[in-house]
């Protein structure tokens, strides 16, 4: 009688079921956490002995956790008569319910399927350096719903998997980390092109991050002598002859800063050697001056 004064009748009748539901939810949460931590520790130990792809075992961990929560949901539905009856009614009308649920969960399911596809076919892995949506960064995590990319300026791009699966991706580290990096410079028409090209090559060879011929030939045996560092005239512009220096750099993650340092060294060398980097020239003609000349 005392409890009836404080709790409604329906709560008293279903108190046992409510307690059971909460117990299953808590148990599922604890088991999922324990299994996730155990798998994480196990894969960490195994990765020291053999080469284990972090992308795959992250996916396995998340699938195991999802299955534990799904099992908990099934136990609750089958153990509680009210929920079991509702589930049977939904299965009886599975045609309409399936359409409704399918439309509501279309985006989520496409992300999950795309996530499994990314882990299976591995166009990129955790730790790879990629360019996605014109953003360069390192893949820090691949979940069943989204991929996390840490950009060069320490932002985190959270990209749904179905968007990534429909795009072209530049993977800088999937097979070969070495890249050819272009460095553009402009010289005046009065400057000696051959001399300017030789100075650019000299400054590039001095940089420690630029691959020398012997290093490059080790990775690319068909490389001919002199192909490691090259300079081409790319354009005869309005006020400058544009030169493009190509250098091999050991990794994409240092290519940008290396290019900036080489460009600075070339600028200082041009100044010392009298190679002019011209300013844009503009001739301004005033309308009143033209009218005065015609008078």
VEXDREN-2710 file (C-alpha; in Angstrom, 1 decimal):
% VEXDREN-2710
k/r/px/py/pz
1/UNK/0.0/0.0/0.0
2/UNK/2.9/2.4/0.7
3/UNK/4.4/1.8/-2.7
4/UNK/1.1/2.3/-4.4
5/UNK/0.9/5.8/-3.0
6/UNK/4.1/6.8/-4.7
7/UNK/4.2/4.8/-7.9
8/UNK/1.5/4.3/-10.6
9/UNK/0.0/0.8/-11.0
10/UNK/1.7/0.2/-14.4
11/UNK/5.1/1.0/-12.9
12/UNK/4.5/-1.6/-10.1
13/UNK/3.4/-4.2/-12.6
14/UNK/6.4/-3.7/-14.9
15/UNK/9.0/-2.9/-12.2
16/UNK/10.8/-6.2/-12.6
17/UNK/11.0/-5.7/-16.4
18/UNK/12.3/-2.2/-16.0
19/UNK/15.0/-3.4/-13.6
20/UNK/15.9/-6.2/-16.0
21/UNK/16.2/-3.8/-18.9
22/UNK/18.5/-1.4/-17.0
23/UNK/20.6/-4.4/-15.8
24/UNK/21.0/-5.6/-19.4
25/UNK/21.9/-2.1/-20.6
26/UNK/24.5/-1.7/-17.9
27/UNK/25.9/-5.2/-18.5
28/UNK/26.1/-4.6/-22.2
29/UNK/28.0/-1.4/-21.7
30/UNK/30.5/-2.9/-19.2
31/UNK/31.1/-6.0/-21.4
32/UNK/31.5/-3.8/-24.5
33/UNK/34.1/-1.7/-22.7
34/UNK/36.0/-4.7/-21.4
35/UNK/36.0/-6.4/-24.8
36/UNK/37.1/-3.2/-26.5
37/UNK/39.9/-2.7/-24.1
38/UNK/41.0/-6.3/-24.2
39/UNK/41.0/-6.3/-28.0
40/UNK/43.0/-3.1/-28.1
41/UNK/45.6/-4.5/-25.7
42/UNK/45.8/-7.7/-27.6
43/UNK/46.3/-6.1/-31.0
44/UNK/48.8/-3.7/-29.5
45/UNK/50.9/-6.7/-28.3
46/UNK/50.4/-8.6/-31.6
47/UNK/51.5/-5.6/-33.6
48/UNK/54.9/-5.7/-31.9
49/UNK/55.5/-9.3/-33.2
50/UNK/53.9/-9.2/-36.6
51/UNK/52.8/-6.5/-39.0
52/UNK/49.1/-5.9/-38.2
53/UNK/47.2/-3.2/-40.1
54/UNK/45.7/-0.7/-37.6
55/UNK/42.8/0.0/-39.9
56/UNK/41.6/-3.7/-39.8
57/UNK/41.8/-4.3/-36.1
58/UNK/40.1/-1.0/-35.4
59/UNK/37.2/-2.2/-37.6
60/UNK/37.2/-5.6/-35.8
61/UNK/37.0/-3.9/-32.4
62/UNK/34.1/-1.7/-33.4
63/UNK/32.2/-4.6/-35.0
64/UNK/32.6/-6.7/-31.9
65/UNK/31.3/-3.8/-29.7
66/UNK/28.4/-3.3/-32.0
67/UNK/27.5/-7.0/-31.9
68/UNK/27.5/-6.9/-28.1
69/UNK/25.1/-4.0/-28.0
70/UNK/22.9/-5.7/-30.6
71/UNK/22.9/-8.9/-28.5
72/UNK/21.9/-6.9/-25.5
73/UNK/19.0/-5.4/-27.5
74/UNK/17.9/-8.8/-28.7
75/UNK/17.9/-10.2/-25.1
76/UNK/15.8/-7.3/-23.9
77/UNK/13.2/-7.7/-26.7
78/UNK/12.9/-11.5/-26.2
79/UNK/12.8/-11.4/-22.4
80/UNK/10.2/-8.6/-22.0
81/UNK/6.7/-9.8/-23.2
82/UNK/5.5/-6.3/-24.1
83/UNK/8.5/-5.6/-26.3
84/UNK/8.3/-9.1/-27.8
85/UNK/4.7/-8.5/-28.8
86/UNK/5.6/-5.1/-30.3
87/UNK/8.4/-6.7/-32.2
88/UNK/6.2/-9.5/-33.6
89/UNK/3.7/-6.8/-34.7
90/UNK/6.5/-4.9/-36.5
91/UNK/7.7/-8.1/-38.2
92/UNK/4.2/-8.9/-39.3
93/UNK/4.1/-5.5/-41.1
94/UNK/7.8/-5.8/-42.2
95/UNK/7.0/-4.5/-45.7
96/UNK/5.9/-1.1/-44.7
97/UNK/8.2/-0.9/-41.6
98/UNK/11.2/-1.9/-43.7
99/UNK/10.5/0.9/-46.1
100/UNK/10.2/3.5/-43.4
101/UNK/13.3/2.3/-41.5
102/UNK/15.3/1.9/-44.7
103/UNK/14.5/5.4/-45.7
104/UNK/15.3/6.8/-42.3
105/UNK/18.5/4.9/-41.9
106/UNK/19.7/5.2/-45.5
107/UNK/22.5/7.6/-44.8
108/UNK/23.7/5.7/-41.7
109/UNK/23.6/2.3/-43.5
110/UNK/25.5/3.8/-46.4
111/UNK/28.2/5.1/-44.1
112/UNK/28.5/1.7/-42.4
113/UNK/28.7/-0.2/-45.7
114/UNK/31.2/2.4/-47.0
115/UNK/33.3/2.1/-43.8
116/UNK/33.5/-1.7/-44.2
117/UNK/34.4/-1.3/-47.8
118/UNK/37.2/1.2/-46.9
119/UNK/38.6/-1.2/-44.4
120/UNK/38.4/-4.2/-46.8
121/UNK/39.8/-2.6/-49.9
122/UNK/42.1/-0.1/-48.1
123/UNK/42.5/2.8/-50.5
124/UNK/44.0/4.4/-47.4
125/UNK/44.9/3.2/-43.9
126/UNK/45.3/4.8/-40.5
127/UNK/48.5/6.8/-40.6
128/UNK/48.4/7.5/-44.3
129/UNK/48.8/11.0/-45.6
130/UNK/46.1/11.9/-48.0
131/UNK/44.5/14.8/-49.8
132/UNK/40.7/14.8/-49.6
133/UNK/38.5/17.8/-50.7
134/UNK/41.7/19.8/-51.3
135/UNK/42.7/19.2/-47.7
136/UNK/46.0/17.6/-46.9
137/UNK/46.4/15.6/-43.6
138/UNK/46.9/12.3/-41.9
139/UNK/44.2/9.7/-41.4
140/UNK/43.9/9.3/-37.7
141/UNK/40.9/7.1/-37.4
142/UNK/38.4/5.1/-39.6
143/UNK/35.1/4.2/-37.9
144/UNK/32.0/2.5/-39.2
145/UNK/30.4/5.9/-39.8
146/UNK/33.1/8.4/-40.6
147/UNK/36.8/9.0/-41.2
148/UNK/38.9/11.4/-39.2
149/UNK/41.7/13.3/-40.9
150/UNK/44.1/15.5/-38.9
151/UNK/45.1/18.4/-41.2
152/UNK/48.5/20.0/-41.4
153/UNK/47.3/22.9/-39.2
154/UNK/45.9/20.5/-36.5
155/UNK/42.2/20.6/-37.5
156/UNK/40.1/17.5/-37.5
157/UNK/38.0/16.7/-40.6
158/UNK/35.1/14.4/-39.8
159/UNK/34.1/13.1/-43.2
160/UNK/31.2/10.6/-43.6
161/UNK/32.4/7.4/-45.2
162/UNK/29.9/7.4/-48.1
163/UNK/31.2/10.8/-49.2
164/UNK/34.8/9.6/-49.2
165/UNK/33.8/6.4/-51.2
166/UNK/32.4/8.6/-54.0
167/UNK/35.5/10.9/-54.3
168/UNK/38.9/10.7/-55.8
169/UNK/41.6/10.6/-53.1
170/UNK/45.3/11.3/-53.3
171/UNK/47.2/8.9/-51.1
172/UNK/50.8/10.0/-50.7
173/UNK/52.0/7.0/-48.7
174/UNK/50.1/4.0/-50.0
175/UNK/53.1/2.5/-51.8
176/UNK/55.9/5.0/-52.2
177/UNK/56.4/8.0/-49.9
178/UNK/58.8/9.8/-52.2
179/UNK/57.3/12.7/-54.2
180/UNK/58.4/15.0/-57.0
181/UNK/58.0/18.6/-55.8
182/UNK/57.8/21.6/-58.1
183/UNK/59.4/25.0/-57.2
184/UNK/58.6/27.9/-59.5
185/UNK/60.8/30.9/-60.0
186/UNK/60.7/33.8/-62.5
187/UNK/63.7/35.6/-64.0
188/UNK/64.0/38.7/-66.3
189/UNK/64.3/38.4/-70.0
190/UNK/67.8/39.9/-69.7
191/UNK/69.1/37.2/-67.4
192/UNK/71.0/34.1/-68.5
193/UNK/68.6/31.2/-68.5
194/UNK/71.3/28.5/-68.4
195/UNK/73.1/30.2/-65.6
196/UNK/69.9/30.6/-63.6
197/UNK/69.0/27.0/-64.1
198/UNK/72.5/25.9/-62.9
199/UNK/72.1/28.0/-59.7
200/UNK/68.7/26.5/-59.0
201/UNK/70.1/23.0/-59.3
202/UNK/73.1/23.8/-57.1
203/UNK/70.9/25.2/-54.3
204/UNK/68.6/22.2/-54.5
205/UNK/71.5/19.8/-54.2
206/UNK/72.6/21.5/-51.0
207/UNK/69.3/20.7/-49.2
208/UNK/69.5/17.6/-47.0
209/UNK/65.9/16.6/-47.8
210/UNK/66.4/16.4/-51.5
211/UNK/67.2/12.9/-52.8
212/UNK/70.5/12.6/-54.6
213/UNK/71.0/10.4/-57.6
214/UNK/72.4/7.4/-55.7
215/UNK/69.4/7.4/-53.2
216/UNK/66.9/7.8/-56.0
217/UNK/68.5/5.1/-58.1
218/UNK/68.2/2.7/-55.2
219/UNK/64.4/3.1/-55.3
220/UNK/64.1/3.6/-59.0
221/UNK/66.8/1.6/-60.8
222/UNK/65.8/2.9/-64.2
223/UNK/66.6/6.5/-63.3
224/UNK/69.2/8.0/-65.6
225/UNK/72.1/10.2/-64.5
226/UNK/70.9/13.7/-64.0
227/UNK/67.2/13.0/-63.8
228/UNK/67.0/13.5/-60.0
229/UNK/66.9/17.4/-60.2
230/UNK/65.7/19.1/-63.3
231/UNK/64.7/22.6/-64.4
232/UNK/62.4/23.5/-67.3
233/UNK/61.2/26.8/-68.8
234/UNK/57.5/26.6/-68.4
235/UNK/56.4/29.9/-69.7
236/UNK/57.5/33.1/-71.3
237/UNK/55.2/35.5/-69.4
238/UNK/54.4/39.1/-69.8
239/UNK/57.4/40.3/-67.8
240/UNK/59.3/37.2/-66.7
241/UNK/60.7/33.9/-68.0
242/UNK/59.2/31.3/-65.6
243/UNK/61.3/28.3/-64.6
244/UNK/60.1/25.2/-62.7
245/UNK/62.5/23.2/-60.6
246/UNK/61.6/19.5/-60.0
247/UNK/63.2/17.7/-57.0
248/UNK/62.6/14.3/-55.4
249/UNK/61.8/14.5/-51.7
250/UNK/61.8/11.5/-49.4
251/UNK/58.4/12.1/-48.0
252/UNK/55.3/14.3/-48.6
253/UNK/55.1/15.5/-45.1
254/UNK/58.3/17.5/-45.4
255/UNK/57.9/18.4/-49.1
256/UNK/56.1/21.8/-48.6
257/UNK/58.6/23.1/-46.0
258/UNK/61.5/21.8/-48.1
259/UNK/60.2/23.6/-51.1
260/UNK/59.9/26.9/-49.2
261/UNK/63.5/26.6/-47.9
262/UNK/64.9/25.9/-51.4
263/UNK/62.9/28.8/-52.9
264/UNK/64.4/31.1/-50.2
265/UNK/67.9/29.8/-50.9
266/UNK/67.5/30.3/-54.7
267/UNK/66.2/33.9/-54.1
268/UNK/69.3/34.8/-52.0
269/UNK/71.6/33.1/-54.6
270/UNK/70.0/35.0/-57.4
271/UNK/70.5/38.3/-55.5
272/UNK/74.2/37.5/-55.0
273/UNK/74.8/36.5/-58.6
274/UNK/72.8/39.3/-60.2
275/UNK/70.0/37.3/-61.6
276/UNK/67.0/39.6/-61.6
277/UNK/63.5/38.5/-60.4
278/UNK/61.5/41.2/-62.1
279/UNK/58.5/43.1/-60.8
280/UNK/55.3/43.4/-63.0
281/UNK/55.6/46.3/-65.4
282/UNK/52.6/48.4/-66.2
283/UNK/52.4/51.3/-68.6
284/UNK/49.6/53.7/-67.6
285/UNK/48.2/56.1/-70.3
286/UNK/45.9/58.8/-69.2
287/UNK/43.0/59.7/-71.4
288/UNK/43.7/63.4/-71.2
289/UNK/47.3/62.8/-72.5
290/UNK/46.0/61.0/-75.5
291/UNK/43.5/63.9/-76.2
292/UNK/46.4/66.4/-76.0
293/UNK/48.5/64.4/-78.4
294/UNK/45.7/64.3/-80.9
295/UNK/45.0/68.1/-80.8
END
